[in-house]
Amino acid sequence: MFSRLLRITKVLLSVYYAYMLEYRAELLLWTLAGVLPFILMGAWMQAAQGGQFGLTPLDFARYFLAAFIARQFSIVWVIWEFEKEVVEGRLSPRLLQPIDPVWHHFISHFAERFARLPFALLLVGFFFVLYPEAFWVPTLLNFVLFLLAVTMAFCLRFVIQYTFALFAFWIERAAAIEQFWFLLYLFLSGLIAPLEIFPPLMREILSWTPFPYMIYFPAALLVGLPVDLGRAFLVVFAWGGTFLVINRWLWRQGLKRYSGMGA
Amino acid sequence: MFRYIKLLGTFWSTAIAAEMEYRLNFLLATLTSLGNFVGSLFGLFLFYRTGYSFSGWRWEEALVVLGLFTLLQGFSSTFLAPNLNRIVNHIQQGTLDFVLLRPINSQFWLSAHTVSLWGLPDLCFSLMLLGYAGSQLHLRWDNYLLGSIPVLFGLVSLYSLWFMLGATSIWFVKIYNVTEVLRGLIEAGRYPIVAYPAIYRFFFTFVVPVAFLTSIPAEAILGRGQLPWLAGAGLLALLLFIASSIFWRFALRFYTSASS
């Protein structure tokens, strides 16, 4: 049982990794399209020189670099693919296979991380050439925690977006839900500024929502800002679990409704 | 010229009629725009919250920049994205042939064939923001009139850049993400250009001309535009527009139909 699972995972991983490698130019462009943290970094570094924000320009530089990395690892697009599969009826052959179709998506996302890694590292290298004074080495503990946090961030984002994707069984444009959710993610996850800058009350409320754990939490770990580890894991698991339950329920309900265009 | 205006009327009324069938989508688009608007204000507020301000820009003045940025977003989702991102489809499916065969300028057809109502909420919010900031700053109508000239230049520049990137799909076929890179860079226009360090200012003025899209028009609206910069904005718009037309004709030489 277990060895079969391992074999399937290995095959899917190598297939999707090879597939992703074919789109190297595209991956490079997608990586470049995520420059927003670097733009905001400029504005905040400039601001930190004059204003009272409690963080130095160097802190901001490191934070936004870490935010960029965290974002590269937690990018998810399953909703667009799933929506297409449902609308075009391509889900039908997948349903005949003895594994849940979600694993195709999950593993293709996972494999893409490795195809993307060289570009992201290249950009990080380029960054340190431009800003050598921002160079830092996180402690081993922080680095391991960061890897854990970024994996959790990816899983959380994936399960939430896949849950929204299941609405494709009922409405044709499920991606519209994600577009709205993305705004919350954009402005509340710490992508536009570290949470230290947010009004204190807002920060307290936000830390009970899933958003800060997608960017701010891993980024803060990487640069060594203080974080509440216990609460972070609690909140992530609570949200992840909730969405997972909703997800499985929607999946069963959705399959009853699905009539497969052309099937 | 008159023929082209008449054509636009036909194109757009068809496009709008088609979109009216998806009213729910429009509602969602409005909600999304509203969220984006609130978020943008919040992002700016984070800077001004503790008493910091971009050098030489009061809160209301920075709002003018944000208003112009929202205007650009609305303009791109109304006119640019629906048209220019479809060049790819025409090339993939070989339907560009039909466009080329028509007795009108192919660049015009590709750039103006359709409009999307999705950008309208953004346009409304931007006008509201500009109006609010203007009334706080006691701006008069002639401020807006004068300011609208560099705004227009900015729109032309943005269109030309976007069109040229779209035209590269003749070689690369898939360009959705090239325009995403452009959109990513234009995000810098949310804040006045002086909010950035010197290297950024250079980059966003002379490499990717974001400064000409929001900061310079905003200064003109605030009545402190400087003639050399305004002239520069006009020149840039003109040059980019000519370049886009030349580039399109150059690109067409490499076009081989997909179906033959």
Interface residues (C-beta under 8 A of the other chain):
Chain A: A25 E26 L29 W30 L32 A33 G34 V35 L36 I39 G42 A43 M45 Q46 A47 G50 G51 Q52 F53 R173 A176 Q179 F180 L183 L184 L186 F187 I192 A193 I197 F198 P199
Chain B: N25 L28 L31 T32 G35 N36 G39 F42 G43 L46 F47 R49 T50 G51 Y52 F54 S55 F172 K174 N177 V178 E180 V181 R183 G184 L185 E187 A188 Y191 A195 Y196 P197 Y200
